[in-house]
Amino acid sequence: MAYDWLLIKREYVQGYPDKDGQIICPTLEQLCERHGCSLSTIMKKSASEKWPTERKIFGRKKEEKIEEKKIEVLAE
């Protein structure tokens, strides 16, 4: 079965909005349930493409942007 790996990876790295607009940062198990793939398959894909590292980098950059916005608001 073919899976949309770009979508699955993006949802793991960046999260996705729930019905209330809150961002969900899913586990690999949650993504398996959401997309119908096996845990072993997604674990192999995640490890080989270093998804956890990308998730950490994305999180750091997101926090930096939030801090920059706070500083801008305070400076005004």
N, C-alpha and C positions, 0 to 999 in steps of 0.2 A: 504494500500500500504506500502511496506517495503522500508525504506530509509537507506542509508549508513550513519548512525549517526556518526560513527568514522570519516569519511571523512568530513562531515558537521561541526562537532566540530573542527577538525583540521584546516579547512579553516577559521572558525571564530576566533580561538585562534591565529593561526600563519599567517593567510592570504594565498593568493595563487597568482601565477604569471599571469599577463595578457599576451596578445599576444606579447607585447614588452619587457617582462621580468620584468616589474615593479611589486612590490608586492602590491596587493589590500588587504586592511583590510575591509572586507565587514560588512555591517549592517545585522541584522537578516532579514530585508525585502529583501535585495539583495540575501541572501542565499535562501530564500523562492522562489524567481524567478528562481534562478540558479538550484535548486533541485526539484522544484515542490511541496513543502510541504506548509501547511497552516501556517500563522503567529502565530496563537494561539498555534499550536502544537510545533513549534520551540521555542516560548517564554517559554512555560512550561518546555520543555526539557532543555533549556539554564538555566533557573532559578534553576531547581532542581539539575543540575550538576555544577552550579556555573561557567559557561563559562566566564562571564565577569571578575571574579576574576582571573581565569587562564590566560586570555588574558593580564591582567595587569602584572601578574608575568612573563609571557613570554616576554613581552615588556621590563620589567626591566632587565631581564637576558640578553636579546639581546643587550640592551644599554651598560651593563657592559662589555660584550664581545667586543663590538666596542671600548670602551674606553681602554680596555686592549691591543687591537691591535694597537691603536694609540700610546700608551705608548711604546710598543715594537718597533714600527717604529722610534719613536723619540729617543729612547735609542740607536739605532744602528748607 
